[in-house]
Amino acid sequence: MKSFKQPSLNRRRLLQAGAGLLGAASLGLAMPRIVRAQANQAAQLSDADKADIARVEGYLNSVSTMKASFQQETDNEAIAFGRIYLRRPGRLRVEYDPPSEILLIADGTLLSYYDAELNHIEQVPLKLSPMWFLLRDDVKLGGDVTVTAFKKSANSILIGMVQSDEPDAGSVMLELGDRPLELTQWSIRDSAGTEVRVGLYNTEFGIPLSAALFATPRKQPTHR
């Protein structure tokens, strides 16, 4: 396994990954050769495909909380590790392992990016996250989300998606294990073509998660 080198992992890449969040490690095989529509148009889905997508919707709506370790990889092959905590609707926490001091928090309204080393915070509306649909109270893979790619194999399901009103802003590829369904990885590709992949392991679902985990981070006071 490649070693984690903090200087090669751009902070903006961390923000992209956290903003999108939820699972992909080796999705290099997932992006090509999937039957997909052209230029982020809706994929042509069979009745069987639609039934599987409905199953995935039901599964995602059944996830109330999740805790997992993750491995994140970017196009420049930098690797980072950490933990993800999710509580629907709208709550997310991403902690990166040392030496990174970066924390991402979704508090239901804002996505906050806090760099403890620089004591710096950036915030954007949560709905600007490519995977906001996954944190909503009612997950729907249709309407304001367009399914652009779908592939089912014996043990996995891949679903590519964009926001319907901003299809060129970026795309998300989810991978789920099948029988039983379980979210295992995802990939985020931005409008410039940069890809961030995140893979989940040691995943726990339906566990109690404290509200304090999702408290909006604050800058530390400076002492002159």
N, C-alpha and C positions, 0 to 999 in steps of 0.2 A: 504493500500500500504506500502511496506517495506521502511524504511528510508535509506537515502544515507549516508554511512559511508566511508569517503575518505580513511582512512588507509587500508581498506580491498580491495580497488580497485587498483590492481597492475598496475604500469605505462605501463608495457609491454602489459597488456590486453587492455589498452586504445589505444596503438599503433596498435595492431592487429585489433581492431574494426574500427579505423579510416582508416586503410589501406584497409579495405574491404568495408566499408561503403554502406549503404542504406537499411534500414528498417527491424526489426523483434522484436516483443515483446514476445508474447506467442507462439513461434514456437516449444515448447516442443512436441506438437502434430504433428508437420509437419515432423519431422525426421523419426519416426517409421511408419510402415504400409503404406508407399508410395510404389507403384509398381516401383521398380528401378532395374537397372542392378547390377551385382556383381562387387565389387571392382572397382568402378569408370569406368566401361565400359559403352558404349553408351546404353541408354534405347531403348527398342523396341517400336517405336511410330506408332500409326495408322495414317491414312490419316487425320482423324479429329484432332488428337493431333498435327500433323504438321501444320494444318491450324490455330490452336490456337496459336502455337508458332510463326507463321508468324504474327499473329495479335499482339502478345506481342512485337515482333521486331519492327513493325511499330509504336506502341505506344511509346516504348523507344526512337526511333529515332525522335519522335515528341517533346520530352521533351528538350527544349532549356535551360531553367533555372528552378530552384526549390529552395524554402526556406521552412524549416520545423523544428519543435521542435522534439526532440527524447528522448526516454527512452532506455537505454542500460543495458543489464543484462549479467553477465558472469556465468560460471559454478559454481563458489563459491557463487552465489546468490547476489553478490555486484551489486548495481544499481547506475547508473549515469544518469544525464539529461543534455541537451544542445540544440544547434541549428546546423543545417546543411544548407550550401549554396552550390549549384551546378550550374555550367555553362558549358555546353558542347560546344566544346570538351576540356577535360583535366583539368577543374578547379573545385576545391572542397575546402571547408572550414568547419572545425568541431570545434565548441567552446563548452567547458564543463562549466557547471554552477559552481560557487564557492561552496566549497573552492578549487576546482581543478583549477590550473593555466596552464592547458595543451591546446595546440592549434595544430591542424593538418591542413596543407595546401598542396594542389596539385596545382602546378603552370603551368601544362601542360607538364612538364618534370620530376620534382622531387616531391616526397612526403616528406614533412618536418614535423618533430615532435619536437615541441618547448615546453620545460618545463620552464615557467617563474620563478618559485620558485627556480630552480637550475640554471637558465640562461644557459640551455643546449639544443643543437640542434642535432638531428640525421636525416640523409637524406638517402633515397633509391630511385632508379629509379622508376618512377610511374608505369611502366609496370610490376613491381614485385608485385603490389597490386592485390589481388585475384579478385577485381572487376574493374580492369582497363578496361575491355571490355565495361562496362557501361558508361565510360567517353569518349570513342572513338567517332570520328566524324561519323562513320558508325557502328552501333551496329549490330552484327550478332551472332545469337545463333547457330553457326555451324562453321566448319573449325577449327580455333584455339581454339574454345570453344566446349566442348562436353557436351550435355545434358544427364545427368545420371539418372534423375528422373523426372516424370511428373504426376501431379494429377489435375483434374478439378472437382470442385463441383458446386453447383448452383450459388454461389456468389464469388468464388475465384479460382485462378489458382496458383499452386505451381510448380516451375521449379528448379531442382537441376543441378548444373554445375561444371565442372572442366576445367582447362586449358589443352588442348589436349596434349601438349608436356611435361607437368609436372602434370600428373593426381594424383600423390601421395603427391603433395605439399599442398593440402587443397581443400576444396569445398565450394560452395556458394549455398544457397537455397533462392530464391526470392519468395515472396508472393505478389500477386496482387489481388485487388478487381476486380470483373468483372461486366460489364454492369452498369456504364462504367468502362473501364480498369483504374486502378490507382495503382501505386506502394505503398504498405503500410508497408511492413516489409521485413527483410532479416536475414539470419543466416550465420555466417562464422565458419567453422570448420577447424582447422589447421592439420598438418600432425601428431601431437601427440594426436589428438582427442579432443582438447580444443575447446569449442564452445562459441562464442560471439553472442548475439542476440540484434538487434536494431529495435525499432518500431517507425514509424513516426506518427505525428499528427499535426494539424493546418497547413497542407501543402498548399503551394501556388505554382502554376506553371506559367511559361511565364512572370515573373515579371522582371523589370530591376534590374541588380546587378552590382555594381561598380567593376571595375577591381582592385581597391585597396583592396577589400576583399580577393583577391587571391595572393597578393604580398608575395613573399618568406620571412618568418620571419628571423630576424637577432638577434644575441646575443647582449645584451646590454653591452656597454663599462663598464669595471670595473675601479673603482677609488681607487687608493692606497693612 
